[in-house]
């Protein structure tokens, strides 16, 4: 129980000291990693009227009732709580002969989403995304077993950046629901789109689909990791069960809630800042990949991150050599592919451009 999270152990402390941070995925722009009492994007913004709550604000974004929202200390806690609630929907069930509940998790994926079901005593099966990391509901249907209680995906897909539309998510949710399972969609990267849609922060969402649970936070798209504000959205019975699980883990601080309410009250302004940064950095990444004959991999349209395959070197060696030159990228082994690296552009365009130039020099050294 509680297996090591090797990626989080590895990445901790590195972005703060890297000369060129090509690993940070949240839209921090030119802000460094030092925490602020009031994060710079929120300075000077007005607070909501007295009586506003995070639950009502989040519910308004998703078009649901506030009782369908559970606020957590970041998306990681939301995913933990959602996983435990889905695998063990009945808190009073005590059948020692029952099979361990199983989570069906996409491959490749973000390591904590793979390890969390194990942490709470469940089993894990995998299904593989198809060519170009496409999400195919039929693959999930074929991989379901009688013990599957949870199907877990990311959208945008982490690490490839592939974005699925609501229609695909609806098919996925139907497959899970037909098999008495829940679909958990981590949507922290869903708002990374050039042309906003009607979903929360302009991205597609699975919220409101039968059997679906979605998680998100203010950390990625809005670059407000200082606040540790996350949430899950689902039907009321699931949220009630999730809340009973959440009592076992740390909650959100009062100051964090206050600043979170300010953020939600000013989403139009914050969204515009983030969307401009996403568009600029996505163009920089696209140009880099297009101009490198020694880097393979599909770059999803509008994505600021990608899972790339350097032709002349494996992911671990490139990562280590890059780090010696002050360039931080993530080795693909944390996503199950040692040949690749994940490059993610969340810093200012000037920082990103300089970092990509430095990474190009490292790649040139392996020719």
KELUM-631030 format. One record per residue (C-alpha): residue in one letter; chain; z, y, x. Coordinates in steps of 0.02 Angstrom, whole numbers, plus 50000, padded with zeros to 5 digits. Layout:
% KELUM-631030
<rec code="A" unit="A" z="Z" y="Y" x="X"/>
...
% end
This chain:
% KELUM-631030
<rec code="X" unit="A" z="50000" y="50000" x="50000"/>
<rec code="X" unit="A" z="49963" y="50178" x="50055"/>
<rec code="X" unit="A" z="49830" y="50139" x="50186"/>
<rec code="X" unit="A" z="49791" y="50265" x="50322"/>
<rec code="X" unit="A" z="49670" y="50403" x="50279"/>
<rec code="X" unit="A" z="49581" y="50404" x="50445"/>
<rec code="X" unit="A" z="49466" y="50549" x="50405"/>
<rec code="X" unit="A" z="49607" y="50667" x="50355"/>
<rec code="X" unit="A" z="49706" y="50617" x="50510"/>
<rec code="X" unit="A" z="49555" y="50652" x="50618"/>
<rec code="X" unit="A" z="49502" y="50819" x="50542"/>
<rec code="X" unit="A" z="49676" y="50896" x="50531"/>
<rec code="X" unit="A" z="49690" y="51043" x="50651"/>
<rec code="X" unit="A" z="49510" y="51037" x="50713"/>
<rec code="X" unit="A" z="49429" y="51174" x="50606"/>
<rec code="X" unit="A" z="49562" y="51297" x="50663"/>
<rec code="X" unit="A" z="49518" y="51278" x="50848"/>
<rec code="X" unit="A" z="49331" y="51239" x="50843"/>
<rec code="X" unit="A" z="49216" y="51370" x="50916"/>
<rec code="X" unit="A" z="49084" y="51321" x="50788"/>
<rec code="X" unit="A" z="49147" y="51244" x="50627"/>
<rec code="X" unit="A" z="49008" y="51142" x="50548"/>
<rec code="X" unit="A" z="49129" y="51030" x="50453"/>
<rec code="X" unit="A" z="49217" y="51145" x="50331"/>
<rec code="X" unit="A" z="49142" y="51121" x="50159"/>
<rec code="X" unit="A" z="49235" y="51254" x="50061"/>
<rec code="X" unit="A" z="49152" y="51424" x="50047"/>
<rec code="X" unit="A" z="49272" y="51518" x="50162"/>
<rec code="X" unit="A" z="49140" y="51635" x="50231"/>
<rec code="X" unit="A" z="49211" y="51744" x="50370"/>
<rec code="X" unit="A" z="49393" y="51703" x="50329"/>
<rec code="X" unit="A" z="49483" y="51601" x="50462"/>
<rec code="X" unit="A" z="49598" y="51456" x="50420"/>
<rec code="X" unit="A" z="49760" y="51553" x="50431"/>
<rec code="X" unit="A" z="49843" y="51557" x="50259"/>
<rec code="X" unit="A" z="49863" y="51725" x="50172"/>
<rec code="X" unit="A" z="49997" y="51776" x="50049"/>
<rec code="X" unit="A" z="49856" y="51848" x="49945"/>
<rec code="X" unit="A" z="49687" y="51776" x="49998"/>
<rec code="X" unit="A" z="49562" y="51913" x="50040"/>
<rec code="X" unit="A" z="49441" y="51871" x="49897"/>
<rec code="X" unit="A" z="49583" y="51904" x="49772"/>
<rec code="X" unit="A" z="49643" y="52068" x="49846"/>
<rec code="X" unit="A" z="49623" y="52215" x="49728"/>
<rec code="X" unit="A" z="49574" y="52108" x="49579"/>
<rec code="X" unit="A" z="49665" y="52130" x="49414"/>
<rec code="X" unit="A" z="49781" y="52000" x="49339"/>
<rec code="X" unit="A" z="49754" y="51925" x="49166"/>
<rec code="X" unit="A" z="49851" y="51988" x="49015"/>
<rec code="X" unit="A" z="50030" y="51928" x="48992"/>
<rec code="X" unit="A" z="50033" y="51758" x="48910"/>
<rec code="X" unit="A" z="49881" y="51685" x="48996"/>
<rec code="X" unit="A" z="49906" y="51514" x="49072"/>
<rec code="X" unit="A" z="49803" y="51413" x="49194"/>
<rec code="X" unit="A" z="49784" y="51279" x="49062"/>
<rec code="X" unit="A" z="49707" y="51399" x="48936"/>
<rec code="X" unit="A" z="49595" y="51477" x="49067"/>
<rec code="X" unit="A" z="49531" y="51309" x="49131"/>
<rec code="X" unit="A" z="49509" y="51247" x="48953"/>
<rec code="X" unit="A" z="49402" y="51399" x="48918"/>
<rec code="X" unit="A" z="49288" y="51358" x="49066"/>
<rec code="X" unit="A" z="49260" y="51182" x="49001"/>
<rec code="X" unit="A" z="49261" y="51218" x="48814"/>
<rec code="X" unit="A" z="49407" y="51100" x="48780"/>
<rec code="X" unit="A" z="49583" y="51113" x="48711"/>
<rec code="X" unit="A" z="49720" y="51163" x="48836"/>
<rec code="X" unit="A" z="49806" y="50996" x="48804"/>
<rec code="X" unit="A" z="49656" y="50914" x="48885"/>
<rec code="X" unit="A" z="49695" y="50999" x="49051"/>
<rec code="X" unit="A" z="49820" y="50946" x="49184"/>
<rec code="X" unit="A" z="49847" y="51068" x="49328"/>
<rec code="X" unit="A" z="49886" y="50988" x="49496"/>
<rec code="X" unit="A" z="49918" y="51038" x="49676"/>
<rec code="X" unit="A" z="49735" y="51026" x="49725"/>
<rec code="X" unit="A" z="49593" y="50908" x="49682"/>
<rec code="X" unit="A" z="49661" y="50771" x="49795"/>
<rec code="X" unit="A" z="49817" y="50759" x="49688"/>
<rec code="X" unit="A" z="49710" y="50766" x="49531"/>
<rec code="X" unit="A" z="49609" y="50618" x="49596"/>
<rec code="X" unit="A" z="49767" y="50522" x="49641"/>
<rec code="X" unit="A" z="49844" y="50551" x="49471"/>
<rec code="X" unit="A" z="49682" y="50509" x="49380"/>
<rec code="X" unit="A" z="49659" y="50349" x="49478"/>
<rec code="X" unit="A" z="49836" y="50288" x="49443"/>
<rec code="X" unit="A" z="49824" y="50333" x="49259"/>
<rec code="X" unit="A" z="49657" y="50244" x="49240"/>
<rec code="X" unit="A" z="49710" y="50086" x="49330"/>
<rec code="X" unit="A" z="49877" y="50078" x="49240"/>
<rec code="X" unit="A" z="49852" y="50158" x="49069"/>
<rec code="X" unit="A" z="50007" y="50075" x="48997"/>
<rec code="X" unit="A" z="50161" y="50128" x="49093"/>
<rec code="X" unit="A" z="50264" y="49990" x="49011"/>
<rec code="X" unit="A" z="50146" y="49845" x="49047"/>
<rec code="X" unit="A" z="50235" y="49715" x="49156"/>
<rec code="X" unit="A" z="50130" y="49557" x="49161"/>
<rec code="X" unit="A" z="50156" y="49478" x="49334"/>
<rec code="X" unit="A" z="50013" y="49357" x="49303"/>
<rec code="X" unit="A" z="49885" y="49491" x="49260"/>
<rec code="X" unit="A" z="49743" y="49519" x="49384"/>
<rec code="X" unit="A" z="49751" y="49678" x="49487"/>
<rec code="X" unit="A" z="49653" y="49818" x="49404"/>
<rec code="X" unit="A" z="49495" y="49861" x="49498"/>
<rec code="X" unit="A" z="49409" y="50025" x="49541"/>
<rec code="X" unit="A" z="49221" y="50024" x="49565"/>
<rec code="X" unit="A" z="49182" y="50158" x="49695"/>
<rec code="X" unit="A" z="49014" y="50226" x="49752"/>
<rec code="X" unit="A" z="48952" y="50192" x="49928"/>
<rec code="X" unit="A" z="48953" y="50297" x="50035"/>
<rec code="X" unit="A" z="49094" y="50407" x="49977"/>
<rec code="X" unit="A" z="49238" y="50519" x="50029"/>
<rec code="X" unit="A" z="49371" y="50407" x="50106"/>
<rec code="X" unit="A" z="49522" y="50454" x="49998"/>
<rec code="X" unit="A" z="49427" y="50406" x="49840"/>
<rec code="X" unit="A" z="49405" y="50233" x="49915"/>
<rec code="X" unit="A" z="49582" y="50214" x="49979"/>
<rec code="X" unit="A" z="49680" y="50288" x="49833"/>
<rec code="X" unit="A" z="49656" y="50138" x="49716"/>
<rec code="X" unit="A" z="49727" y="50029" x="49854"/>
<rec code="X" unit="A" z="49872" y="50149" x="49877"/>
<rec code="X" unit="A" z="49928" y="50122" x="49698"/>
<rec code="X" unit="A" z="49907" y="49933" x="49705"/>
<rec code="X" unit="A" z="49732" y="49910" x="49636"/>
<rec code="X" unit="A" z="49579" y="49821" x="49705"/>
<rec code="X" unit="A" z="49414" y="49903" x="49752"/>
<rec code="X" unit="A" z="49234" y="49849" x="49728"/>
<rec code="X" unit="A" z="49083" y="49952" x="49781"/>
<rec code="X" unit="A" z="48913" y="49996" x="49713"/>
<rec code="X" unit="A" z="48777" y="50071" x="49822"/>
<rec code="X" unit="A" z="48685" y="50229" x="49777"/>
<rec code="X" unit="A" z="48498" y="50201" x="49781"/>
<rec code="X" unit="A" z="48369" y="50277" x="49898"/>
<rec code="X" unit="A" z="48401" y="50461" x="49933"/>
<rec code="X" unit="A" z="48579" y="50436" x="49867"/>
<rec code="X" unit="A" z="48521" y="50433" x="49686"/>
<rec code="X" unit="A" z="48653" y="50386" x="49557"/>
<rec code="X" unit="A" z="48586" y="50241" x="49451"/>
<rec code="X" unit="A" z="48691" y="50186" x="49300"/>
<rec code="X" unit="A" z="48612" y="50013" x="49301"/>
<rec code="X" unit="A" z="48688" y="49978" x="49471"/>
<rec code="X" unit="A" z="48859" y="50016" x="49399"/>
<rec code="X" unit="A" z="48829" y="49906" x="49248"/>
<rec code="X" unit="A" z="48785" y="49758" x="49359"/>
<rec code="X" unit="A" z="48937" y="49784" x="49470"/>
<rec code="X" unit="A" z="49065" y="49792" x="49328"/>
<rec code="X" unit="A" z="49190" y="49649" x="49309"/>
<rec code="X" unit="A" z="49319" y="49607" x="49177"/>
<rec code="X" unit="A" z="49452" y="49689" x="49286"/>
<rec code="X" unit="A" z="49360" y="49853" x="49316"/>
<rec code="X" unit="A" z="49463" y="49996" x="49245"/>
<rec code="X" unit="A" z="49388" y="50141" x="49341"/>
<rec code="X" unit="A" z="49218" y="50196" x="49407"/>
<rec code="X" unit="A" z="49228" y="50335" x="49537"/>
<rec code="X" unit="A" z="49087" y="50452" x="49590"/>
<rec code="X" unit="A" z="49067" y="50623" x="49669"/>
<rec code="X" unit="A" z="48946" y="50757" x="49606"/>
<rec code="X" unit="A" z="48875" y="50835" x="49714"/>
<rec code="X" unit="A" z="48883" y="50672" x="49808"/>
<rec code="X" unit="A" z="48996" y="50680" x="49959"/>
<rec code="X" unit="A" z="48924" y="50657" x="50092"/>
<rec code="X" unit="A" z="48739" y="50674" x="50046"/>
<rec code="X" unit="A" z="48743" y="50827" x="49932"/>
<rec code="X" unit="A" z="48639" y="50741" x="49796"/>
<rec code="X" unit="A" z="48669" y="50821" x="49625"/>
<rec code="X" unit="A" z="48663" y="50721" x="49463"/>
<rec code="X" unit="A" z="48631" y="50803" x="49295"/>
<rec code="X" unit="A" z="48735" y="50783" x="49138"/>
<rec code="X" unit="A" z="48612" y="50656" x="49067"/>
<rec code="X" unit="A" z="48644" y="50537" x="49211"/>
<rec code="X" unit="A" z="48830" y="50566" x="49200"/>
<rec code="X" unit="A" z="48823" y="50527" x="49013"/>
<rec code="X" unit="A" z="48739" y="50360" x="49051"/>
<rec code="X" unit="A" z="48871" y="50323" x="49182"/>
<rec code="X" unit="A" z="49012" y="50365" x="49062"/>
<rec code="X" unit="A" z="48936" y="50254" x="48927"/>
<rec code="X" unit="A" z="48927" y="50107" x="49048"/>
<rec code="X" unit="A" z="49109" y="50130" x="49094"/>
<rec code="X" unit="A" z="49167" y="50159" x="48915"/>
<rec code="X" unit="A" z="49074" y="50006" x="48851"/>
<rec code="X" unit="A" z="49175" y="49903" x="48975"/>
<rec code="X" unit="A" z="49344" y="49983" x="48933"/>
<rec code="X" unit="A" z="49344" y="50079" x="49096"/>
<rec code="X" unit="A" z="49355" y="50263" x="49140"/>
<rec code="X" unit="A" z="49226" y="50364" x="49236"/>
<rec code="X" unit="A" z="49307" y="50480" x="49364"/>
<rec code="X" unit="A" z="49192" y="50618" x="49425"/>
<rec code="X" unit="A" z="49253" y="50726" x="49569"/>
<rec code="X" unit="A" z="49158" y="50887" x="49534"/>
<rec code="X" unit="A" z="49221" y="51000" x="49674"/>
<rec code="X" unit="A" z="49042" y="51023" x="49737"/>
<rec code="X" unit="A" z="48955" y="51030" x="49567"/>
<rec code="X" unit="A" z="48951" y="51223" x="49564"/>
<rec code="X" unit="A" z="48847" y="51227" x="49725"/>
<rec code="X" unit="A" z="48687" y="51271" x="49632"/>
<rec code="X" unit="A" z="48562" y="51413" x="49649"/>
<rec code="X" unit="A" z="48528" y="51425" x="49463"/>
<rec code="X" unit="A" z="48689" y="51413" x="49360"/>
<rec code="X" unit="A" z="48696" y="51311" x="49201"/>
<rec code="X" unit="A" z="48822" y="51317" x="49060"/>
<rec code="X" unit="A" z="48947" y="51203" x="49147"/>
<rec code="X" unit="A" z="49107" y="51265" x="49231"/>
<rec code="X" unit="A" z="49064" y="51386" x="49374"/>
<rec code="X" unit="A" z="48880" y="51354" x="49340"/>
<rec code="X" unit="A" z="48873" y="51170" x="49385"/>
<rec code="X" unit="A" z="48844" y="51013" x="49280"/>
<rec code="X" unit="A" z="48998" y="50924" x="49216"/>
<rec code="X" unit="A" z="49046" y="50759" x="49137"/>
<rec code="X" unit="A" z="49187" y="50842" x="49039"/>
<rec code="X" unit="A" z="49184" y="50796" x="48856"/>
<rec code="X" unit="A" z="49094" y="50631" x="48879"/>
<rec code="X" unit="A" z="49184" y="50481" x="48803"/>
<rec code="X" unit="A" z="49287" y="50395" x="48937"/>
<rec code="X" unit="A" z="49254" y="50528" x="49070"/>
<rec code="X" unit="A" z="49385" y="50612" x="49178"/>
<rec code="X" unit="A" z="49333" y="50758" x="49288"/>
<rec code="X" unit="A" z="49425" y="50840" x="49431"/>
<rec code="X" unit="A" z="49397" y="51004" x="49519"/>
<rec code="X" unit="A" z="49488" y="51143" x="49611"/>
<rec code="X" unit="A" z="49479" y="51322" x="49673"/>
<rec code="X" unit="A" z="49465" y="51258" x="49852"/>
<rec code="X" unit="A" z="49281" y="51218" x="49879"/>
<rec code="X" unit="A" z="49165" y="51334" x="49783"/>
<rec code="X" unit="A" z="49285" y="51480" x="49783"/>
<rec code="X" unit="A" z="49355" y="51451" x="49959"/>
<rec code="X" unit="A" z="49535" y="51470" x="49899"/>
<rec code="X" unit="A" z="49618" y="51322" x="49985"/>
<rec code="X" unit="A" z="49771" y="51432" x="50013"/>
<rec code="X" unit="A" z="49817" y="51413" x="49828"/>
<rec code="X" unit="A" z="49812" y="51223" x="49811"/>
<rec code="X" unit="A" z="49756" y="51237" x="49630"/>
<rec code="X" unit="A" z="49668" y="51084" x="49559"/>
<rec code="X" unit="A" z="49652" y="51004" x="49389"/>
<rec code="X" unit="A" z="49587" y="50860" x="49287"/>
<rec code="X" unit="A" z="49505" y="50869" x="49116"/>
<rec code="X" unit="A" z="49499" y="50721" x="48997"/>
<rec code="X" unit="A" z="49545" y="50670" x="48820"/>
<rec code="X" unit="A" z="49723" y="50704" x="48765"/>
<rec code="X" unit="A" z="49792" y="50525" x="48777"/>
<rec code="X" unit="A" z="49730" y="50510" x="48956"/>
<rec code="X" unit="A" z="49801" y="50680" x="49005"/>
<rec code="X" unit="A" z="49968" y="50629" x="48930"/>
<rec code="X" unit="A" z="49969" y="50471" x="49036"/>
<rec code="X" unit="A" z="49912" y="50569" x="49189"/>
<rec code="X" unit="A" z="50053" y="50694" x="49164"/>
<rec code="X" unit="A" z="50179" y="50552" x="49169"/>
<rec code="X" unit="A" z="50106" y="50499" x="49337"/>
<rec code="X" unit="A" z="50105" y="50679" x="49401"/>
<rec code="X" unit="A" z="50294" y="50689" x="49389"/>
<rec code="X" unit="A" z="50298" y="50576" x="49542"/>
<rec code="X" unit="A" z="50203" y="50697" x="49655"/>
<rec code="X" unit="A" z="50225" y="50880" x="49707"/>
<rec code="X" unit="A" z="50174" y="51011" x="49581"/>
<rec code="X" unit="A" z="50101" y="51186" x="49595"/>
<rec code="X" unit="A" z="50207" y="51331" x="49656"/>
<rec code="X" unit="A" z="50240" y="51482" x="49547"/>
<rec code="X" unit="A" z="50149" y="51602" x="49665"/>
<rec code="X" unit="A" z="50003" y="51481" x="49672"/>
<rec code="X" unit="A" z="49992" y="51480" x="49483"/>
<rec code="X" unit="A" z="49998" y="51669" x="49476"/>
<rec code="X" unit="A" z="49857" y="51689" x="49600"/>
<rec code="X" unit="A" z="49761" y="51549" x="49517"/>
<rec code="X" unit="A" z="49768" y="51646" x="49353"/>
<rec code="X" unit="A" z="49702" y="51799" x="49443"/>
<rec code="X" unit="A" z="49558" y="51696" x="49512"/>
<rec code="X" unit="A" z="49510" y="51628" x="49341"/>
<rec code="X" unit="A" z="49521" y="51802" x="49266"/>
<rec code="X" unit="A" z="49390" y="51861" x="49392"/>
<rec code="X" unit="A" z="49273" y="51713" x="49403"/>
<rec code="X" unit="A" z="49115" y="51817" x="49377"/>
<rec code="X" unit="A" z="49149" y="51915" x="49535"/>
<rec code="X" unit="A" z="49208" y="51764" x="49634"/>
<rec code="X" unit="A" z="49063" y="51657" x="49576"/>
<rec code="X" unit="A" z="48936" y="51787" x="49632"/>
<rec code="X" unit="A" z="49013" y="51795" x="49807"/>
<rec code="X" unit="A" z="49014" y="51606" x="49825"/>
<rec code="X" unit="A" z="48840" y="51580" x="49754"/>
<rec code="X" unit="A" z="48765" y="51704" x="49878"/>
<rec code="X" unit="A" z="48852" y="51614" x="50021"/>
<rec code="X" unit="A" z="48794" y="51444" x="49958"/>
<rec code="X" unit="A" z="48614" y="51502" x="49945"/>
<rec code="X" unit="A" z="48611" y="51579" x="50118"/>
<rec code="X" unit="A" z="48693" y="51432" x="50205"/>
<rec code="X" unit="A" z="48587" y="51305" x="50112"/>
<rec code="X" unit="A" z="48432" y="51394" x="50177"/>
<rec code="X" unit="A" z="48501" y="51389" x="50354"/>
<rec code="X" unit="A" z="48534" y="51202" x="50341"/>
<rec code="X" unit="A" z="48362" y="51168" x="50267"/>
<rec code="X" unit="A" z="48278" y="51265" x="50407"/>
<rec code="X" unit="A" z="48378" y="51172" x="50539"/>
<rec code="X" unit="A" z="48333" y="51000" x="50471"/>
<rec code="X" unit="A" z="48150" y="51044" x="50446"/>
<rec code="X" unit="A" z="48132" y="51104" x="50625"/>
<rec code="X" unit="A" z="48214" y="50953" x="50708"/>
<rec code="X" unit="A" z="48106" y="50801" x="50741"/>
<rec code="X" unit="A" z="48259" y="50711" x="50810"/>
<rec code="X" unit="A" z="48361" y="50723" x="50649"/>
<rec code="X" unit="A" z="48324" y="50618" x="50496"/>
<rec code="X" unit="A" z="48400" y="50621" x="50324"/>
<rec code="X" unit="A" z="48366" y="50686" x="50150"/>
<rec code="X" unit="A" z="48427" y="50862" x="50116"/>
<rec code="X" unit="A" z="48468" y="50887" x="49932"/>
<rec code="X" unit="A" z="48396" y="51051" x="49863"/>
<rec code="X" unit="A" z="48522" y="51192" x="49873"/>
<rec code="X" unit="A" z="48654" y="51089" x="49965"/>
<rec code="X" unit="A" z="48757" y="51165" x="50104"/>
<rec code="X" unit="A" z="48801" y="50994" x="50173"/>
<rec code="X" unit="A" z="48705" y="50837" x="50218"/>
<rec code="X" unit="A" z="48725" y="50662" x="50290"/>
<rec code="X" unit="A" z="48609" y="50666" x="50440"/>
<rec code="X" unit="A" z="48546" y="50531" x="50558"/>
<rec code="X" unit="A" z="48517" y="50591" x="50737"/>
<rec code="X" unit="A" z="48374" y="50487" x="50808"/>
<rec code="X" unit="A" z="48424" y="50478" x="50990"/>
<rec code="X" unit="A" z="48612" y="50450" x="50978"/>
<rec code="X" unit="A" z="48739" y="50373" x="50860"/>
<rec code="X" unit="A" z="48856" y="50478" x="50756"/>
<rec code="X" unit="A" z="49014" y="50447" x="50858"/>
<rec code="X" unit="A" z="48936" y="50494" x="51025"/>
<rec code="X" unit="A" z="48855" y="50648" x="50954"/>
<rec code="X" unit="A" z="49017" y="50702" x="50873"/>
<rec code="X" unit="A" z="49115" y="50679" x="51034"/>
<rec code="X" unit="A" z="48986" y="50770" x="51140"/>
<rec code="X" unit="A" z="48974" y="50911" x="51013"/>
<rec code="X" unit="A" z="49163" y="50929" x="51012"/>
<rec code="X" unit="A" z="49164" y="50949" x="51201"/>
<rec code="X" unit="A" z="49050" y="51099" x="51173"/>
<rec code="X" unit="A" z="49161" y="51169" x="51037"/>
<rec code="X" unit="A" z="49051" y="51110" x="50891"/>
<rec code="X" unit="A" z="49138" y="51020" x="50748"/>
<rec code="X" unit="A" z="49039" y="50897" x="50642"/>
<rec code="X" unit="A" z="49106" y="50742" x="50552"/>
<rec code="X" unit="A" z="49064" y="50567" x="50614"/>
<rec code="X" unit="A" z="48979" y="50459" x="50485"/>
<rec code="X" unit="A" z="49099" y="50314" x="50512"/>
<rec code="X" unit="A" z="49220" y="50398" x="50393"/>
<rec code="X" unit="A" z="49088" y="50373" x="50258"/>
<rec code="X" unit="A" z="49039" y="50197" x="50314"/>
<rec code="X" unit="A" z="48888" y="50235" x="50424"/>
<rec code="X" unit="A" z="48917" y="50252" x="50611"/>
<rec code="X" unit="A" z="48738" y="50310" x="50643"/>
<rec code="X" unit="A" z="48758" y="50472" x="50546"/>
<rec code="X" unit="A" z="48854" y="50635" x="50546"/>
<rec code="X" unit="A" z="48900" y="50749" x="50403"/>
<rec code="X" unit="A" z="48860" y="50931" x="50431"/>
<rec code="X" unit="A" z="48939" y="51054" x="50309"/>
<rec code="X" unit="A" z="48914" y="51242" x="50310"/>
<rec code="X" unit="A" z="49055" y="51339" x="50228"/>
<rec code="X" unit="A" z="49081" y="51478" x="50353"/>
<rec code="X" unit="A" z="48992" y="51646" x="50365"/>
<rec code="X" unit="A" z="48803" y="51642" x="50395"/>
<rec code="X" unit="A" z="48825" y="51718" x="50568"/>
<rec code="X" unit="A" z="48951" y="51583" x="50616"/>
<rec code="X" unit="A" z="48843" y="51447" x="50541"/>
<rec code="X" unit="A" z="48684" y="51506" x="50628"/>
<rec code="X" unit="A" z="48771" y="51511" x="50797"/>
<rec code="X" unit="A" z="48846" y="51340" x="50764"/>
<rec code="X" unit="A" z="48678" y="51263" x="50721"/>
<rec code="X" unit="A" z="48604" y="51335" x="50880"/>
<rec code="X" unit="A" z="48746" y="51256" x="50979"/>
<rec code="X" unit="A" z="48720" y="51090" x="50889"/>
<rec code="X" unit="A" z="48534" y="51100" x="50930"/>
<rec code="X" unit="A" z="48578" y="51116" x="51115"/>
<rec code="X" unit="A" z="48687" y="50960" x="51102"/>
<rec code="X" unit="A" z="48546" y="50864" x="51017"/>
<rec code="X" unit="A" z="48424" y="50922" x="51152"/>
<rec code="X" unit="A" z="48536" y="50845" x="51284"/>
<rec code="X" unit="A" z="48500" y="50670" x="51214"/>
<rec code="X" unit="A" z="48311" y="50683" x="51225"/>
% end
